[in-house]
Amino acid sequence: MIRRAAVLLAVAALPLAPAMLRAAPAVVAGPDFILSGPAIQGGSLLGTAPAGTVALHFGDQLVPVDADGRFLIAFDRDAPLPAKLSARLSDGRVIDRALTVAPREWRLERINAPLRPTQSSEAFLALRKPELEQIAAARDKVTDAQGWRQTFIWPRLGRISGLFGSQRIYQGQPGAYHGGVDVAGATGEPVVAPADGVVILAADHPFTLEGNLLMIDHGHGLNSAFLHLSRIDVKPGDHVAQGQRIGAIGATGRATGPHLHWGMKWNDARIDPLLLAGPMPQPR
C-alpha cells in the first residue's frame, strides 16, 4: 500500500496546513466506500469501491476499478477543496461520497523584481513543440502496470534541494510553481524505479528543458518523470521492478547543477512525490 501517514512526520521539510496537522485519519470508511490516506492537495488516495460498481467517477472523471474493487484517485496541487466520488452499481443505484480536501501551505518566495517572460522565440518553439507532443503521447499510454498499489520508495537518497509546490512571486505576479521534488546528487549516481512500472518515454536526445527525460507508468493513470539524467538505462516498453536501476543523476537540460528532479502526475493532476514515498530516509 502506498505510504501516506508517514509523510506527516516531514512537517519541517514540507509545510502543511494546521488543519491537516490536527487530524489526518489513516482510513476513512463510509457505508460503501473505503478510502485509505488523507485527502490533501497534491496527495492521493487508495480506495475500495462498493460491491457491484460498474462505473466510478471522481468529479467528472471516469476512474478505473480493478476486479477486487481497488482504485486510485489523486488531488492536484491546486485542487478545489470539495470533491466527490460517485459509484454507479449494477442494480442502477448511485452512491455518492463527498470528500473534504485539506489545503496546503506552499513555500512562497517573494522577489522584488519583475517576472521575466518565458522563452517564446520561433526557434525555441520549433524545438519545444515536438517535445511536448512526445510527453503528451507518453502520458496517454495505458499499460498493465500495478506499481500504483505499492509503497513507493525514493528513486535516489540524498538531500532534498527543491520542494513540490514551491513558487516565486515577482512583484505580486506568480511564476510557475515547482512541479516535483529535487534530490541533490553527483553526476553518475544511480537512480532506481520508485515502484513497478512500464517505460513510456526514454528520450533519445536531451530535451530543451528536461534534458535526458525518462517516464514510467505505474498504472491507473499514475506516472513518474525523471529529469536531467546523465544516462538512461532502460528503453520504451520495458517493464521495470521497484528498486531496479533506470538511469543516473545528471545536469542535462535546464539545470544549474547535477540533481534528480522527480515529478509525478495522476492523469492531469500534478502531485507531490513526497506524499507517496514518505520522508527521506536518513543515512545510517
C-alpha positions in Angstrom: 0.0 0.0 0.0 1.3 3.5 -0.8 2.6 5.1 2.3 0.8 8.3 3.3 0.5 8.6 7.1 4.3 8.7 7.5 4.5 11.9 5.5 3.1 13.8 8.3 6.5 13.4 10.0 8.0 15.6 7.4 6.4 18.8 8.5 9.7 20.6 9.0 10.6 19.9 5.3 7.2 20.5 3.9 4.8 23.0 5.5 1.2 21.7 5.8 -1.9 23.5 6.8 -2.7 23.5 10.5 -6.0 21.7 9.9 -4.1 18.9 8.2 -1.7 18.5 11.2 -4.5 18.3 13.7 -6.4 15.4 12.0 -5.4 13.1 9.2 -7.1 9.7 9.6 -5.3 6.8 8.0 -8.6 5.2 6.9 -11.9 6.9 6.1 -14.7 4.4 5.9 -18.2 5.1 4.6 -21.1 2.6 4.3 -20.0 1.6 0.8 -16.6 3.2 0.2 -13.3 2.5 2.0 -10.6 5.2 1.4 -7.1 4.9 2.8 -5.0 8.0 3.4 -5.6 11.7 3.9 -7.3 13.8 1.2 -4.9 16.7 0.7 -3.8 18.9 -2.1 -1.0 17.1 -4.0 -1.8 13.8 -2.4 -3.6 10.6 -3.4 -6.0 8.0 -2.0 -6.3 4.3 -2.5 -9.8 3.1 -2.3 -12.2 0.1 -2.5 -15.4 0.8 -4.4 -18.8 -0.5 -3.3 -19.6 -4.1 -4.4 -21.3 -4.2 -7.8 -19.7 -0.9 -9.0 -19.9 -0.8 -12.8 -18.7 2.9 -13.2 -16.8 5.1 -10.8 -16.4 8.9 -11.3 -14.2 11.3 -9.4 -15.9 14.6 -10.2 -16.5 14.2 -14.0 -13.5 11.9 -14.5 -14.0 8.2 -15.0 -11.8 6.1 -12.7 -10.8 2.5 -13.5 -11.7 -0.1 -10.9 -9.9 -3.4 -10.7 -11.7 -6.7 -10.2 -11.1 -6.6 -6.5 -12.7 -3.2 -6.3 -9.4 -1.3 -5.7 -8.9 2.1 -7.3 -6.7 5.2 -7.1 -7.5 8.9 -7.1 -5.3 11.9 -6.6 -5.6 15.7 -6.0 -3.8 18.4 -8.0 -1.6 20.9 -6.2 -4.4 23.4 -6.7 -7.3 21.0 -6.4 -10.5 22.6 -5.2 -11.3 21.7 -1.5 -14.6 19.9 -2.0 -14.6 16.8 -4.1 -17.0 13.9 -4.8 -16.8 10.2 -5.7 -19.8 8.7 -7.4 -20.3 5.0 -8.0 -23.0 3.5 -10.3 -23.9 0.0 -9.3 -25.2 -2.9 -11.4 -28.7 -2.6 -10.0 -28.9 1.1 -11.1 -28.3 2.7 -7.7 -25.8 5.6 -7.5 -23.7 6.1 -4.3 -22.1 9.4 -3.8 -19.4 10.2 -1.3 -18.3 13.8 -0.5 -14.6 14.4 0.2 -13.1 17.2 2.2 -9.7 18.1 0.6 -7.2 19.6 3.1 -5.4 22.7 1.8 -1.6 23.0 1.8 0.6 26.0 2.8 3.1 26.2 0.0 6.6 27.6 0.3 6.5 31.0 -1.4 9.4 33.3 -2.1 8.6 37.0 -2.9 11.0 38.7 -5.3 11.2 42.4 -5.7 11.8 42.2 -9.4 9.5 41.8 -12.5 8.7 38.3 -13.8 10.9 37.5 -16.8 8.9 36.5 -19.9 9.2 32.8 -20.8 11.1 31.8 -24.0 8.9 32.3 -27.0 11.2 32.7 -29.9 10.3 30.8 -33.1 13.5 28.7 -32.8 12.7 27.7 -29.2 9.0 26.9 -30.0 10.1 24.8 -33.0 12.2 22.7 -30.7 9.7 22.6 -27.9 6.5 21.6 -29.8 7.6 18.1 -30.7 9.0 17.5 -27.2 5.6 18.4 -25.6 3.9 16.2 -28.1 6.1 13.2 -27.1 5.4 13.9 -23.4 1.6 14.1 -24.0 1.6 10.9 -26.1 3.6 9.1 -23.4 1.1 10.1 -20.8 -1.8 8.9 -23.0 -0.4 5.3 -23.0 -2.3 2.7 -20.9 -0.3 -0.2 -19.5 -0.8 -3.2 -17.3 1.5 -1.7 -14.6 0.5 -2.4 -11.0 3.0 -0.2 -9.2 0.2 2.1 -8.0 -0.6 -0.5 -5.4 2.9 -0.5 -3.9 4.5 1.5 -1.1 6.7 3.9 -3.1 10.5 4.3 -2.4 12.8 7.2 -3.2 14.5 6.8 -6.5 17.6 8.4 -5.0 18.5 9.0 -1.4 20.0 12.4 -0.6 19.3 16.0 0.4 16.0 17.4 -0.8 17.0 20.6 -2.6 13.6 21.5 -4.0 10.1 21.0 -2.7 7.0 20.3 -4.7 4.6 23.3 -5.0 7.2 25.9 -4.1 6.7 29.1 -6.0 8.3 32.6 -6.6 6.1 35.7 -6.6 7.6 38.5 -8.7 6.2 41.9 -7.6 2.9 40.3 -6.9 2.9 38.2 -10.1 3.2 34.4 -9.5 5.7 32.4 -11.5 5.2 28.7 -12.3 5.3 26.5 -9.3 7.9 23.7 -8.9 6.2 20.6 -10.2 8.3 17.9 -8.5 10.9 17.1 -5.8 14.6 17.8 -6.4 17.2 15.5 -4.8 20.8 16.7 -4.8 23.5 14.3 -6.1 26.6 13.9 -8.2 26.6 13.1 -11.9 26.5 9.4 -12.5 24.9 8.4 -9.2 22.3 5.7 -9.8 18.5 6.3 -10.0 16.1 3.4 -9.3 12.5 2.8 -10.0 10.3 4.0 -7.1 7.7 1.3 -7.9 6.9 -1.3 -10.6 6.0 0.2 -14.0 6.4 0.3 -17.7 8.7 2.7 -19.5 6.6 5.1 -21.6 9.3 7.5 -22.7 13.0 7.3 -22.8 14.3 10.4 -24.7 16.8 9.6 -27.4 18.3 13.1 -27.1 18.2 15.8 -24.4 15.0 17.9 -24.3 15.4 21.7 -24.1 14.2 21.9 -20.5 14.1 18.4 -19.1 17.3 17.2 -20.6 17.5 13.4 -20.7 13.9 12.6 -19.8 12.6 9.2 -18.6 8.9 8.5 -17.8 7.5 5.4 -16.2 3.8 4.5 -16.0 2.7 2.9 -12.7 -0.8 2.1 -13.8 -4.3 3.6 -13.3 -3.1 7.0 -14.6 -0.2 7.4 -12.3 3.2 8.1 -13.8 6.7 9.3 -12.8 9.1 11.6 -14.7 12.8 11.8 -14.1 14.6 14.9 -15.4 18.2 16.0 -16.2 19.6 12.4 -16.2 23.1 11.9 -17.4 22.2 8.4 -18.7 19.0 6.3 -19.3 19.4 2.6 -18.7 16.0 1.4 -20.0 14.0 1.7 -23.2 10.3 2.3 -24.1 8.2 -0.8 -23.3 10.5 -2.2 -20.7 8.8 -3.5 -17.5 10.8 -2.3 -14.5 10.7 -3.5 -10.9 10.8 -1.4 -7.8 14.4 -0.7 -6.9 15.8 -1.5 -10.4 18.4 0.8 -11.7 16.9 3.0 -14.5 19.4 5.8 -15.0 21.8 8.2 -13.4 21.8 11.7 -12.0 22.9 14.5 -14.3 22.6 18.1 -15.2 21.2 17.9 -18.8 18.6 20.4 -20.0 17.9 23.5 -18.0 19.7 22.7 -14.7 22.1 24.7 -12.6 23.9 21.6 -11.4 23.5 17.8 -11.1 20.4 16.7 -9.3 17.4 14.4 -9.8 14.0 16.1 -10.5 11.2 13.6 -9.8 7.8 14.7 -10.9 4.5 12.7 -10.7 1.1 13.1 -12.3 -2.2 11.2 -11.9 -3.9 11.9 -15.2 -3.8 15.7 -15.4 -3.3 16.2 -11.7 0.3 17.1 -10.7 1.0 15.5 -7.3 3.7 15.5 -4.6 6.1 12.6 -4.7 7.0 13.1 -1.1 3.4 12.2 -0.1 3.9 8.9 -1.9 7.4 8.0 -0.8 7.3 9.5 2.7 10.1 11.4 4.5 13.5 11.0 3.0 15.3 8.2 4.9 18.3 9.3 7.0 21.7 7.8 6.2 22.8 5.1 8.5 
